[in-house]
Amino acid sequence: MQALPSSCPPLPELPPLFWNEVNKQIPHWQEFFATAGPDEAPAGKMREVCIARIKTRLKRIYTGKKNAGRSLFEMAHYVACLTVIDARN
């Protein structure tokens, strides 16, 4: 498992494909925040959204209501975004 940002909710043991997707998305989010204006992507608001979405995806995975693979894929994007936000601050 990789190091998670301190603001990230605890995650279960996740497959290497999840972490591969996180690593693929980190450059996207770095570019996004590098080019976004201060009003376009406030870090505090983005952090709140990412944490809420991660929690939602975890609930879906635990309850089995939705496709777990899709939830993992979506969650990887939010974990990558949160990682970049926390690294910038």
Summary of the structure (lengths in Angstrom):
residues: 89
radius of gyration: 12.8
end to end distance: 22.5
largest distance: 38.4
contacts: 238
relative contact order: 0.23
helix: 70%
strand: 0%
